[in-house]
Amino acid sequence: MSIINRQLPSIKQLQCFLAVAEELSFRKAAERLRMTQPPLTRHIKCLEDILGCELLSRNTHKVHLTDAGAKLERKASALIEELSLLTNELAEVKTSLRIGLTKTLNFNNIPILYNKISELLSDDELAIQRLNSEQLLRSLSKGQMDIVITGEKSLCSTYNYDFHWLYREPLLLAMPSSYVDPLKAKVSLKEVGDLPLFWFSRKENPVFYDKCEGYFSKLPYSIKRVKEPEDSLVMLSAIALGKGMALMPASMCTFTQEGLTYKPLIDEAQKVLNIDVYAVVSKSEEREHVLEGLNSLIDKV
């Protein structure tokens, strides 16, 4: 077979397809790849034209893999993984770090972590991936990342990874500004008890979910939950209109709108309603530059 074949897909096309296949959302895949949706859609369309089959079926609500798409996902994932491993093997000396960050937090607003991460990366932005914790651990297990920083520990991964506590991110209550005195420093959930809490399913983050639900279960009053919208701006706009409340990482509370305010919780709640942040490496990690980078994060935070 000739290696000069103009009908072969490009690595970029396969990476775009895999991002959509994993997220089942063009918007989320575009955010993950740090690109806009139109070029992402063009890459997928070009890939489908080259292969001569539909890979994704989509409507206004959902994206699904076709049979051909599911087959390509398995093959393309293995191909990209093999190429990544080969790239690492061919490098004579690899001293740069590949660090993955949880997308749950905005590290630009956490100087104690951002400054150390920036020093380790030497401004090499290509070394960063921002994914959810499950995806980060998967990348670590495949050798695609050297160190990942996650929110909370995974329930079933302590046998494969070493977790090192770095930081505790407080949660703020996003709430309608009409519900509280603007001069009041801290609030309790009871003060907005008649509002529903925008909430997520346990499978998205079991440890964090259980931590919060454990606190809710001990309250002398009940909290009504409603499904959290996929788009956080939609949720915050609804809160500004008095339609609910939400618990958000402090570093993510940057969106402003009339009628919306963010308030710290009372001390009792703050002790539980938070996110513990960990630096994670593989238990088998022995590379000196990776361990030095990990120690730099742990020692200086």
Salt bridges, closest charged atoms under 4 A:
GLU22 OE1 - ARG32 NH2 2.80
GLU23 OE2 - ARG32 NH1 3.45
GLU31 OE2 - ARG27 NH1 2.98
GLU48 OE2 - ARG58 NH2 3.58
ASP49 OD1 - LYS45 NZ 2.93
GLU119 OE1 - LYS116 NZ 2.76
GLU134 OE2 - ARG138 NH2 3.28
ASP146 OD1 - ARG98 NH2 2.72
ASP146 OD1 - ARG287 NH2 2.96
GLU152 OE2 - LYS211 NZ 2.73
ASP162 OD1 - LYS283 NZ 2.82
GLU191 OE1 - LYS184 NZ 2.90
ASP210 OD2 - ARG202 NH2 2.75
GLU213 OE1 - ARG225 NH2 2.58
GLU230 OE2 - ARG27 NH2 3.08
ASP267 OD1 - LYS186 NZ 2.44
ASP276 OD1 - ARG168 NE 2.81
ASP276 OD2 - LYS211 NZ 3.24
GLU285 OE1 - ARG287 NH2 2.81
